[in-house]
């Protein structure tokens, strides 16, 4: 299911895993297993999948929230929530990396783990300004 996540690694959350997001999974103790940090930017293309967003490769400057993992044991639960599987054909998301950017789009020199959407986004509308609203989410599981 991807490379190993270590304590101290960064993630960028852009949808239901953002702190305070409607539809966030109550079973994940993200505040206990890591630290929510500052807002950040990254390049991709964010779409509205009907109650939750997905990001695929792209050049739009998207908005996210940095989260630093302290207990890497939670990543198995996060992968399960995001439907990351060993089969790339059926995995809803895949965990990968992305370069973090500043508000102007310049690289900050930091990379973070991200959940890339792993299915077709044909027919799904883009998310305005690449910024998923905290109140737009619906529980997926």
Phi, psi and omega in degrees: 000023177112179182291165182280134175269136181243156174305134182099344178293153175262147167240155168243123177256137183230359183219243187292343179271354177295144179301126179085007183284134171297139180086003180296145180288119181289342182282345181263120178268072182295323180292331179277335184259358181190187182235125172286130183246216186278164171294155180211176177231158177202163180265138178176194174224114184263133179233155177268114183265014179091064179106352173203153182265165170224147176238131174242171178305142179177180185251001178292149176269105185263160180259142176211181178233127178285139175222127181258123183279134174252320179249096184295349177298338180287343185297326177300318178292321178297315178301320180295317178300320182275007179055042174277124179234174177284347181261105183300337181286331184248350181296127180291316176234165171227141179272126180217196180241159177212147176279132177279150185231161172269182184297338178270354179096001179282143179296138179268349183091359179253145172245153179221154170289147178214153173262103176281138174290138190243016179236176180294141175251012179303130177087354179266138183284150176291154174273127183306128178059015180060034184228100180290122180293140181302329185268006186268350187282152173233144182300129179270329184227000000 
